[in-house]
Amino acid sequence: MTESATSQMPVKIELRGLTKTFRHNGNQVEVLAGVDLDIRQGETLAVVGASGVGKSTLLHILGTLERPSAGKVRWDGEDVFSLDDRSLAAFRNRKVGFVFQFHHLLAEFNALENVMMPALIARLPQPVAREQAEAILVRVGLKERLTHRVSTLSGGEQQRVAVARALVLQPEVLLADEPTGNLDPKSGGRVQELILELNRERGLTSVIVTHNLEMARTLDRQITLLEGKALILQGE
């Protein structure tokens, strides 16, 4: 999506005054200090910055894995943290797909079983869960690896399984935390291309935390986190 096209899309996620503090060794540590940010429908957004500035914390709050200490997070105008924990878990399962640097796959299960897991948690009938998992695994190029235990797959293949698992329920937003950071350049490039292709095909809104500035430059916008604030690097 071009920058001009992105700016005309409606706001998908709105952050206002987002603050997050933690207690460490008896002290209060402020990681996010009043972040204001609009993320538009269908855009790809890179979040960059030094280690320890709160990039992963920001991603976890966007995906409702953590609650902010203060401020608002609105999805399509809805204050998501006004939901109780049970409703929030259902919202997260339905709306958000996560991809992590260390993919957190279940080593004792095969690729298909790993990708079926979110669908089974959402209580889809097993035949439907299997069909959807097979379809997305084929799409990410793993048709011949469905029944292989993930422990036997290469790092790049494991990360593609993680992408498939994140997308099996057709979420509205993909959140990725260093998705290529643990891969060799060739495998990382393939995962990067896959995420961008799926963004274009499905109209996904994608937020990607990365140290890979080359990858960040391929996305619609970049922000950097500095002293707990979000600064626009590219795009408006």
N, C-alpha and C positions, 0 to 999 in steps of 0.2 A: 504494500500500500504506500502511495506517495505521501509526502509530508502534507501537501495541500488537501489530499483526500482525507487523511487522518484528522486534520483540524476541523473538518465538517461533520465528523461522526459524533453521535451523542456520547455523553460521559457515561462510562460503565461503572467505574469505581471512583469515589470522591473521598479524599482524605482531608480533614480539617483539624489543625492543631494537634496532630497525633504525637503523643508522648509515651515513652516507655522507660520505666526505671526498674532497676534490680537492686537487691541488697547483696553486697559483697564484703565479707570480713567486717560486718557491722556497719558498713558505710552505704549510703544511697548513691547508686551510679545511674546517671541519666544517659541512656543510649540513643533514644530519639527525642528530639527537643522541639516539638511543634511543627511537624512536617505537614505541609499543604501540597496536595498533588491531585490532578485530575488524570485519570487513565481512560482513554476513549475506546469505544467499541471497535474491536477488530485490529487494534494497533499492536505492534511489537515494541516493547519498551525494555531497554537495557538499564540495569542498575549497577553502577560501578563505584569504586571507592576503596580505600585502604582496608586492610584486615582489621576487624574489630570495631568498625564504625556503625554497625547495626544493619547491614544489608540483609542478612538472613532473618533478623528479628522483624524487619519491615515486611519481608515476604511471608513470614509466619502470621503476622497480623493481617495482612491482605487476605490470606487464605483461612483466617479465623482459627488457626491452631493456637494462637495466643491472644489474650485480650489486652488492649492498650491500657496504660495507666490513666490516660486522659485523652480527650479528643474524640472525633467521630469518624467512622468508616461506613460509607453508604454505598450499597450496590443498587444500581437502578433506582436511586432515591431512598432506599430502605436502610435504616440504621440497623445493621446486622447484629451488633452487640446488644441490642435491646431484646434479642431472642434468648430464651433459656438454653441451657447446655444441650439438652436433647434436641431441640429444634435447630440449634446451631450445627450439631453433628449431621443432622439430615440435610441441612442446607449445604454443608461442605461436601458431603458425599455426592450430592446431585449437581452442584455448580462448579466445583473446583477439581482440577487435575494437578497433582504434584509430581515433579521429577527432581530428585536429589542427586548430588555428586556421588555419594555412596548410596546406591539405588535402593538399599533395604529390601531386596528381593528375598524370598524364602528359599534357601538353598536346597532344602529337601524336596521341593516341588519342581515340576517342569515349567517350561515357559507358559504353556496354555493355562495351567492351574494358577500360576501367579497372576496372570492377566484376568482370569475369571473372578478373582477374589473380591474386588470392589462390587462387581455385579451381584455376587452371592450375598455380600453384606447388605446390599440394597434390596435383597429378597426377590430378585428376578428368578424365574424358574430356571433350573439348571440347563435345560436345552437352549433357552434364550441366552443365558450367560455364556455358554460354550460358543454359540453361533457368533455373538458379538465379539468375543475374545479372538476367535479364529480369524474373523474378518479384519480386525485391526492388526493382528500379527502378520497376516499376509501383506497388508498395506505397508508395514514397516520393513518388509523384506525378509521375514523369518518363516516363510511357508514351510521350509524344510527343517525347522527347528522346534516345531510345536511340542513334541513329546520329549525333548532333551531337557534334562535337569539343568537349571541355570548355572550350577557350579561347573558344568562342562562347557559353557559358552565363553567366548572371548569377552573382554571388557566392553568392546563396542556393541557386541550382540546383547550383552546384559543391559546396557543402557537403552538399547532400542526396545527391549522387553519392558523396561521401566517407563518409557514413553508410551508404549501400547497400553500398559496398565493405567497410566494417568488419563488416557483418552477413551477407555473402553465404554464409559457411560456418557460419552459425548458432552463433556463439560463445556461451560461457557467461557471459562478462564483457565489458562495453563500457567502455572507458576513453576519456574525451574531455577534451582539453586546450584550454580556451577555445573551444569549438565555435561560439560566437556572437560572439566578440570582434572579428571582422573584418567583421561584417555590420551593415547598417542595422537599426533596431529591428524593422521589420516582418518582414524575412527572418530575423532572429535569433529572433523569436518563433515563426515556423513551424518552424525547426529544433529549438527547445526543445520545442515541442508534439510533434513527431515522435519525439524521443528518449523522451519520457515515454509516448507511446502504445505504442511498440515494447517498452518496459520492461514495461508491463502485459500486452500480448499474449503476449509470449514468456517472461515470468518472468526477464528478464535481470537480472543484478547490474550496476549502472551506477555508476561513479565519475567525477565531473565536476569538473574544475578550472575555476573561474570567478571573475571579478571582478564578475560581475553578481549582486548580492545579491538582486534580485527573483527571478532564476532559482533561486538557492540556496534561497530560502524555499519554493519549490514542491517540493523534494525531501524525502525521508523524514528525512534527518539532515544536519547541517552540522558540519564540523570546521574549525578554523582552525589553521594552522601558525604557531607563534611560537617563535623561538629554537630551531628544530629539533625542537620537540615538537608533538604533535597534541593540541589541546584541544577537547573537545566543546562545540559552541555550542547544538545543538538535538538532542534525542533522547538515548537512552542505549544 
